[in-house]
């Protein structure tokens, strides 16, 4: 990754403290409790994933970390500073890209980045160089003078990434950064995050794409219904004992009724389509499910199985075992 | 229309109507608004009852006030609610989806307009039983009340269809509301509004053709009562008498004339006047035009991209030939926003809310032209409008422009960011919320420079006029109330999707109307005790300062909520 010009690395108070420290954080919206006594700590320089089903409280947690939402109870420190007392200081050293990458769509890409740089106090002479580097990083150098609103959604998201890089933050928070991106852009974004982490920055990502997150992140937090179900490194993830199995089932022909056929078998917890009627994910308890009889059932029904492979992504398995179905 | 097409249109209209009704009945705010309005009517009834001790016909007095209040509310509803029926679909980019779903233009027009018309007409329906109580108070008959509500209903239909047509033609809600307001001002004011325009055109012709010796000079009160002058000019310029005749005829059809008749004692005319028929016929014609132009007018609907206005991009058109040359001429680089200033938010507001350098120049020229043409047409030291009267008109005119511009900017400053979902990003910058508000206001303040600059020049015409105005305590009260209005608009724009400015105006009219008796007593008492105009302003200064402080607090609180919602 291109090092952004004007980057300042120095001793700032709180540099020894963890990037994020949360103790007993609870948050409610009217009747609904979004977060319940959340405790977590993210050390500096980590690439940390935040996963959980819809309504788990991920966005609420990220908004609190980004100082956009006030804490109701609990202690939250970001980069060694309290979100309640030092919100402005935190914002100077933090880059937050929300789920909706709302940008100033009437401006050109350059104007928008110049504006964001100015708001963060970057001097005029530095901004030109920093903007060029940021645009190059996200592959938008040739769109410098294009109006943001005329960019596709994926390109707007890339520009959003450039926006949060413009003031060289120490902590980057991305809420679903890969949504709407094509596969190449997604891979490039993940590489960019790795590079940012290599530069000593802390990156927190919330995402539903567990396969990529599992390979990318050093550590992960699994949230479910406002509670932390797991917090630790990928190696520490539960579900590695083989009790919960996640299999990818590929068929020769489309078979829409596969869910009804397989889900009634002993130990099968879930059957979800992956791409079409030909690819399915089967989640089951290894101790209760007889894989041979499962395959036999399929063959007896005339279904031609191309492959039946156990998935090696531990985050997937952990996610399924730690979280419950549906939302509260 | 084939039977199946008609059935589909009816089904689509019914579906949209039912959906709107369900949504309306489930939301608390419309019910609260109607309840508040019914409460207001009931309050007026109580006041009228109290005043009946000293008033001849309290029922008529009460009913007449209700009629005018309704007229104001219909205008506000037309500007804010009825004129956004189609534009909000355009702005949200959902118009294409509706058309793809097979909803025909007719079904869309009927569905969108009838639901809004129905919601607004409920306001008239809820108050009707209370209005009937005016008969008990005395001075008004059932015929008068029925005629009043029939006239209001017809005018509501007219306003709704004016709003519908503008919302079909205009691309944005703000433009549709503005055009609707201007059309309604002309429709309501009729001769009162158009006669001065005709007079100005006549004077321009007189001046241009050098006919000053053939007609008398422009009278000082030309905009109020100039029938004698019109007669005089008509002998030289025959078209003036023709147009004046049309305007006289239109005045007979005008809603204002009708309400004056109904609100007067001894009303004995028919329930349905010529004006009512006129309003209904014009409504149908406008609806037909809206239907006719719907497809061509909505072909290039917006895709949710905020307008850039006249601010050009820095890139130079690479197109060769005369087309490229024309593009470079019309959109020169010096009209671009350029590099961001140190006060970045002010830079953003100046360029993307007030229109930047292009609008600054345009307004400078326009206000200059206003000053020059008004002087050329009206200022006449011999028998015509004296310098002082002209100076006063210029001063008040420019103050009005400053007020209108300020109100419009206040309504847009947060509204646009909410609408295009950028407020969360802006509020996430490392700048305190109060500084964001001040920087935004400073950026918009730059847009007011042309009007303020010409105001300073206008003051030089006759300084005494300015000092007279400053010495009048009512000027200060008006200024303070305006300050409250701006803050109220800012606050409301963080709540409502459209119409913050008209809503704030309506609220302020009601609050000032109700609060006036409370403020009047201490104001007069201070004036009598101190014999000083300055002292009379004090109660208003206190009241407005408290109101501004409360509104500022509410704005900051609301901003925090909006930031967390983003």
Interface residues (C-beta under 8 A of the other chain):
Chain A: X63 X66 X67 X68 X69 X70 X88 X89 X91 X92 X96 X98 X100 X102 X103 X104 X105 X106 X107 X108 X110 X111 X114 X115 X116 X117 X118 X119 X120 X121 X124 X127 X145 X147 X149 X150
Chain B: X303 X304 X305 X306 X307 X308 X309 X313 X314 X315 X337 X339 X340 X341 X342 X344 X345 X347 X348 X352 X420 X421 X422 X424 X425 X427 X428 X429 X430 X431 X432 X560 X563 X564 X566
